[in-house]
Amino acid sequence: MEFEIHRRPTGPVADEILSIVEDLTGEWFTADVAPATQRDLLFHDVLCLRADGRIRAFIMFTSHDGAISIALMGTTPEFQGQGYGSVLIERLAVHATALGFEEIVAFTVPPTSKPIYKATVDFYRKHGFKVVKEHTELWQGGAWELRRSLSDESEQPKWSCGCVP
C-alpha cells in the first residue's frame, strides 16, 4: 500500500480518480458528480491510496477559510469496508496538521435525504467529526457540515485497519 499526494492531478491519475467516481455513481453519487470532479481536479489536491499499482481510494481536498476542506472521498467498491478510508482520513489529518491547519471540514448528504449516507456520517463521527450545521440550500436535499478539530489530536481516535500500512 502506498500513499501519494497529487497537486491538481491530470492524466492517468485524474483518469483513475474519475473511474472510481463513475463506479460509485448511482449508489453514492449523482450523475453530475463526475463532470464536477473533472473540473474540481484543476484546483484541488488529492491524497490517494494505491494498492497493486492502482488507486483504490482517494480524498480530494482544498483549503477554505483556514481549514482543510474535503471535497470528495471515494473507495473502489471491491475495496470498501477494509479500512482504506479510515487510513486515508487519518493520513489527511497528519498532513493537515503538518501544514499548520487546525481543522478539517466535510459536507455530506443528510441521511434523511438519502439513507445510505448514514454510513458516511457514522464514518466521519468515528474519526472525530461533529455535525455542526445543516445547509438546506445546498444540493438537491441539503447538506450537513461536519468538522474535526486538529488542535488536540490526543483526543482524536487512533485507527488501524486490517490492511498493511
C-alpha positions in Angstrom: 0.0 0.0 0.0 1.3 3.4 -1.0 0.1 6.9 -0.2 0.5 9.7 -2.7 -0.4 13.4 -2.7 -1.1 14.8 -6.1 -1.4 18.6 -6.6 -4.1 19.3 -9.2 -3.8 15.9 -10.8 -4.2 15.3 -14.6 -3.6 12.5 -17.0 -3.7 8.9 -15.7 -4.1 9.9 -12.0 -7.1 12.0 -12.8 -8.5 9.2 -15.0 -8.2 6.7 -12.2 -9.9 9.1 -9.7 -12.7 9.7 -12.3 -13.1 6.0 -12.8 -13.7 5.5 -9.1 -16.3 8.3 -9.1 -18.0 6.7 -12.1 -18.1 3.3 -10.3 -19.7 5.0 -7.3 -22.3 6.9 -9.4 -25.8 5.7 -8.8 -25.4 4.3 -5.3 -23.3 7.1 -3.8 -23.0 9.9 -6.3 -25.4 11.6 -8.7 -24.6 11.8 -12.4 -23.3 15.4 -12.1 -20.5 14.5 -9.7 -18.1 13.0 -12.3 -18.1 16.1 -14.5 -17.9 18.4 -11.5 -14.9 16.3 -10.2 -13.2 16.6 -13.5 -13.3 20.4 -13.2 -12.5 20.4 -9.4 -9.3 18.4 -10.0 -8.0 21.5 -11.7 -7.9 23.3 -8.3 -7.8 20.6 -5.7 -5.2 18.3 -4.2 -5.8 14.6 -3.8 -4.5 12.1 -1.3 -4.5 8.6 -2.9 -4.1 5.1 -1.6 -2.6 2.8 -4.2 -2.6 -1.0 -3.9 -1.5 -3.4 -6.6 -0.4 -0.5 -8.7 -3.8 1.1 -8.9 -5.6 3.9 -6.9 -8.1 2.2 -4.7 -9.2 5.1 -2.6 -8.8 8.9 -2.6 -9.7 12.1 -0.7 -9.9 15.3 -2.8 -9.3 18.4 -0.7 -8.5 22.1 -0.7 -8.4 24.8 1.9 -11.1 27.3 2.7 -11.4 29.8 5.5 -8.3 28.5 7.2 -9.4 24.8 7.3 -8.7 21.8 5.1 -12.0 21.1 3.3 -12.8 17.7 1.9 -14.4 18.0 -1.5 -14.9 14.3 -2.2 -13.9 10.9 -1.0 -14.2 7.5 -2.5 -13.1 3.9 -2.4 -13.5 1.4 -5.2 -16.4 -0.8 -4.5 -14.3 -4.0 -4.1 -12.1 -2.3 -1.5 -14.9 -0.8 0.6 -15.1 -1.9 4.2 -11.5 -2.8 4.5 -10.3 0.3 6.4 -8.8 2.2 3.4 -11.0 5.2 4.1 -10.0 5.2 7.7 -6.3 5.1 6.9 -6.7 7.9 4.4 -8.7 10.2 6.7 -6.0 9.8 9.4 -3.2 10.4 6.9 -5.1 13.6 5.8 -5.2 14.7 9.5 -1.5 14.2 9.8 -0.8 16.1 6.5 -3.1 18.9 7.5 -1.5 19.3 11.0 1.9 19.3 9.4 0.8 22.2 7.2 -0.4 24.1 10.2 -4.2 23.6 9.8 -6.3 23.1 13.0 -9.5 21.8 11.4 -10.9 19.6 8.7 -14.3 20.3 7.2 -16.5 18.0 5.2 -20.0 18.3 3.8 -22.2 15.3 3.2 -25.7 14.4 2.1 -28.0 14.1 5.1 -29.2 10.6 5.8 -32.8 12.0 6.0 -32.4 12.8 2.3 -30.6 9.6 1.2 -30.4 6.9 3.9 -27.2 5.3 2.5 -25.4 8.4 3.8 -25.9 7.3 7.4 -22.8 5.2 6.9 -20.9 8.3 5.7 -22.0 10.3 8.8 -21.1 7.4 11.1 -17.7 7.1 9.4 -16.9 10.8 9.9 -18.1 10.7 13.5 -15.8 7.7 14.2 -13.0 9.9 13.1 -13.7 12.8 15.4 -16.0 14.8 13.2 -19.1 16.5 14.6 -22.2 17.6 12.7 -22.2 21.4 13.2 -24.7 22.7 10.7 -27.4 21.8 8.2 -27.4 23.7 4.9 -30.9 23.3 3.4 -29.9 25.5 0.4 -27.1 23.2 -0.8 -27.5 20.3 -3.3 -30.9 18.7 -4.0 -31.7 17.5 -0.5 -29.4 19.8 1.6 -26.1 19.1 3.2 -24.6 18.5 6.6 -21.4 20.3 7.6 -19.1 18.2 9.7 -15.9 19.5 11.4 -12.9 17.8 13.1 -10.6 19.8 15.3 -6.9 19.0 14.9 -5.7 21.3 17.6 -5.7 18.5 20.2 -5.1 15.3 18.3 -4.6 13.4 21.6 -8.4 13.4 21.9 -8.9 12.0 18.4 -9.5 8.3 17.8 -6.5 6.3 16.5 -7.3 3.9 13.8 -5.8 1.0 12.2 -7.2 -1.5 9.7 -6.6 -5.0 8.5 -4.8 -3.6 5.5 -1.0 -3.4 5.5 0.2 0.1 6.5 
